């Protein structure tokens, strides 16, 4: 009910073909079966559809699948041996069409690889990121950190308003996307690095200097206590926290307040209408003295 007709059509084409082939779904309890996940992405501005079938290792009629996926502009197949419930890792091959999804968000033209994270709802992502830009209150001279930067979208939207941007993300493909997206949008004050925020934060501060403003957009689990400590050590004047899970934003905000920050603003964004999921953007300011 939430996806577009075009996305649903792409999904139904793949599902129907898999059923006709008699392919068995994967059972996490027994670690048996073939079909794991089907990832359908839509560029709402570009109109492109990217489909990625995630399976256990095995054989597949690649030509037959490519013929069935008539709606998709790009068709990828990921073979994954891990027992974890994930769509990342493994071996990914392009079966048909384009390898990367093209999209517009705000004034950015971006390219997204198959495993890199990108919001599913472009229209509301633009509103979410606009709130983040507003809460950053940038003047043009700041050093900006973008933690969990993904393909760089939030940071690149802010880059024209800062002196320098430093992005950190653990997924190497996403960092490659971020570097390419900076280049294609002619943004030359952006620096992106692949690394675990928990381990790489001190090195980043040593290399780049302390941030004036820090943007963080963590996974649903929020920030671990160690990462919160790293943020506090970096001592940004302002923190913009983009959260997809208010129940983990709350304890993180409490930890930062205890360490000398003030929670000044919070705004919810209805990213996924007709569901209980809500995103929030919070602004925290370091108290003087």
C-alpha positions in Angstrom: 0.0 0.0 0.0 3.0 2.3 0.5 4.9 1.6 -2.7 4.1 3.2 -6.1 2.4 1.2 -8.8 5.7 1.0 -10.7 7.6 -0.4 -7.7 4.8 -2.9 -7.0 4.9 -4.1 -10.6 8.6 -4.6 -10.5 8.2 -6.6 -7.3 5.3 -8.7 -8.6 7.3 -9.6 -11.8 10.2 -11.0 -9.8 7.9 -12.8 -7.2 5.8 -14.4 -10.0 8.9 -15.6 -11.8 10.5 -17.1 -8.6 7.2 -18.9 -7.8 7.0 -20.3 -11.4 10.6 -21.6 -11.0 9.7 -23.3 -7.7 12.5 -21.6 -5.8 12.3 -22.2 -2.0 12.4 -19.4 0.6 15.3 -19.3 3.0 14.6 -20.7 6.5 16.7 -19.0 9.2 16.2 -21.8 11.7 17.5 -24.5 9.4 19.8 -22.4 7.2 18.2 -24.0 4.2 16.4 -22.6 1.2 17.4 -20.1 -1.6 15.3 -16.9 -1.7 16.3 -14.4 1.0 15.2 -10.8 0.2 14.0 -8.7 -2.7 15.2 -5.0 -2.6 13.2 -2.7 -4.8 14.4 1.0 -5.1 12.7 3.8 -6.9 14.2 7.1 -8.0 11.1 9.2 -7.5 12.6 12.1 -9.4 14.4 10.1 -12.1 11.7 7.4 -12.5 14.3 4.6 -12.4 13.7 1.3 -10.7 16.5 -0.8 -9.3 15.8 -4.4 -8.2 18.2 -6.6 -6.3 17.4 -10.3 -5.6 19.3 -11.6 -2.5 19.7 -15.4 -2.4 21.8 -18.1 -0.8 24.6 -19.4 -3.0 23.4 -21.5 -5.9 22.3 -21.5 -9.5 19.8 -19.2 -11.2 18.4 -18.8 -14.7 19.9 -15.4 -15.1 18.5 -14.8 -18.6 15.0 -15.9 -17.6 15.0 -13.6 -14.6 16.3 -10.7 -16.7 13.5 -11.3 -19.2 10.9 -11.4 -16.4 12.1 -8.1 -14.8 10.7 -5.9 -17.6 9.9 -2.9 -15.3 13.4 -2.7 -13.7 15.9 -0.3 -15.2 18.6 -2.3 -13.4 18.6 -5.9 -12.1 21.2 -7.1 -9.6 21.7 -10.5 -8.0 23.4 -10.9 -4.6 24.6 -14.4 -3.4 24.9 -14.4 0.4 26.3 -17.2 2.5 25.9 -15.5 5.8 23.2 -16.8 8.3 22.5 -13.3 9.4 19.3 -11.5 8.4 21.0 -8.9 6.1 21.0 -7.7 2.5 24.7 -6.5 2.7 27.8 -8.4 1.8 28.1 -11.4 -0.4 28.7 -11.3 -4.2 26.6 -9.0 -6.3 26.4 -9.2 -10.1 24.6 -7.0 -12.6 22.2 -9.1 -14.6 20.6 -6.4 -16.8 20.3 -2.7 -17.3 22.0 0.0 -15.2 24.2 -0.8 -12.2 23.5 2.4 -10.3 20.3 4.3 -9.5 20.2 7.9 -10.5 18.2 10.4 -8.4 17.7 14.0 -7.6 17.3 15.3 -4.0 17.2 19.0 -3.4 19.7 20.5 -5.8 21.9 17.4 -5.8 22.2 14.9 -8.6 23.2 11.6 -6.9 24.2 8.1 -8.0 23.5 5.1 -5.7 25.1 1.7 -5.7 23.2 -1.4 -4.9 24.2 -1.9 -1.3 24.5 1.8 -0.2 21.8 3.2 2.1 19.3 5.7 0.7 16.0 6.8 2.0 13.0 5.1 0.4 10.9 8.2 0.3 12.6 10.9 -1.7 9.9 13.6 -1.2 10.0 13.3 2.6 13.8 12.8 2.6 14.0 16.3 1.1 11.9 17.6 4.0 13.9 15.7 6.6 17.2 16.9 5.2 15.9 20.5 5.0 15.2 20.4 8.7 18.7 19.1 9.4 20.1 22.0 7.3 17.9 24.5 9.2 19.0 23.1 12.6 22.7 23.2 11.6 22.4 27.0 11.5 25.5 27.3 9.3 27.3 30.6 8.7 29.9 29.6 6.1 33.0 29.2 8.2 32.3 26.0 10.0 34.1 22.6 9.9 31.3 20.1 9.6 31.4 16.4 10.5 28.8 14.0 8.9 28.9 10.7 10.8 27.2 7.7 9.3 27.2 9.8 6.2 26.2 7.0 3.8 26.4 8.3 0.2 27.0 11.8 1.5 23.6 13.3 0.9 23.1 15.3 4.1 26.6 16.6 4.2 26.7 17.5 0.5 23.5 19.5 0.9 25.2 21.5 3.7 28.6 21.7 1.9 28.0 25.0 0.1 27.3 26.6 3.6 30.5 25.4 5.3 34.3 25.8 5.0 34.9 22.1 5.0 33.0 18.8 5.2 34.3 15.6 6.6 32.2 12.4 6.2 32.7 9.1 7.9 30.9 5.8 7.0 31.7 2.1 7.5 30.3 0.9 4.1 33.1 1.4 1.6 30.7 1.3 -1.4 28.7 4.2 0.1 31.9 6.2 0.6 32.8 5.6 -3.1 29.3 6.9 -3.9 29.8 9.9 -1.7 33.1 10.8 -3.3 31.6 10.4 -6.8 28.5 12.4 -5.8 30.7 15.3 -4.5 32.6 15.3 -7.8 29.5 15.2 -10.0 28.0 18.1 -8.1 31.3 20.1 -8.3 31.7 20.2 -4.5 35.3 20.5 -3.7 35.4 21.1 0.1 34.1 17.6 0.9 36.3 14.8 2.3 34.9 11.3 2.8 36.5 8.3 4.6 35.5 4.7 5.2 35.7 3.6 8.8 33.9 2.6 12.0 32.8 5.7 13.8 33.6 4.0 17.1 37.2 3.4 16.1 38.0 6.1 13.6 36.6 9.2 15.3 39.8 10.1 17.2 41.9 9.7 14.1 39.4 12.0 12.2 39.7 14.7 14.9 43.5 14.4 14.8 43.5 14.7 11.0 40.8 17.3 10.4 40.6 19.2 13.7 37.6 19.5 16.0 34.2 20.1 14.4 32.2 23.2 14.8 29.0 21.4 13.9 28.5 17.6 13.9 25.6 15.8 12.1 24.9 12.2 13.0 22.4 9.9 11.3 22.8 6.5 13.1 21.0 3.2 12.5 17.9 2.4 14.5 19.9 1.2 17.5 21.2 4.7 17.9 24.7 5.6 19.3 26.6 3.3 21.6 27.9 4.8 24.8 31.5 4.7 23.3 30.4 6.7 20.3 28.6 9.2 22.5 31.9 9.6 24.4 33.8 10.1 21.1 31.3 12.8 20.1 31.7 14.5 23.5 35.5 14.3 23.2 35.2 16.0 19.7 33.4 18.9 21.5 31.3 20.3 18.6 29.5 23.5 19.4 26.3 22.1 17.8 25.0 18.6 17.2 22.3 17.8 14.7 20.9 14.3 15.4 18.8 12.7 12.7 17.0 9.7 14.1 14.8 7.0 12.6 13.9 5.8 16.1 12.9 8.3 18.8 13.3 5.6 21.5 17.0 5.5 20.9 17.3 9.2 20.3 16.0 9.9 23.8 18.7 8.1 25.9 21.4 9.5 23.5 20.1 13.0 24.0 20.0 12.5 27.8 23.7 11.3 27.7 24.7 14.4 25.8 22.7 16.7 28.1 24.5 15.1 31.1 27.8 15.9 29.4 27.1 19.6 29.0 24.8 20.0 26.0 21.3 21.4 25.9 18.5 19.9 23.8 17.1 23.0 22.1 14.8 21.7 19.3 13.2 18.5 18.2 11.0 18.1 15.1 9.3 14.9 14.0 9.0 14.1 10.3 6.4 11.6 9.0 8.8 9.7 6.7 6.5 6.6 6.4 2.9 7.6 6.3 0.3 5.0 7.3 2.9 3.3 9.6 4.0 3.8 13.3 7.5 4.8 12.2 8.6 8.4 12.7 11.9 10.2 12.1 13.1 13.1 14.2 15.7 15.8 13.9 17.1 17.1 17.2 19.4 20.1 17.8 21.8 20.1 20.8 23.9 23.1 21.7 27.0 23.0 24.0 26.4 25.0 27.1 29.0 27.8 27.6 31.2 27.5 30.7 
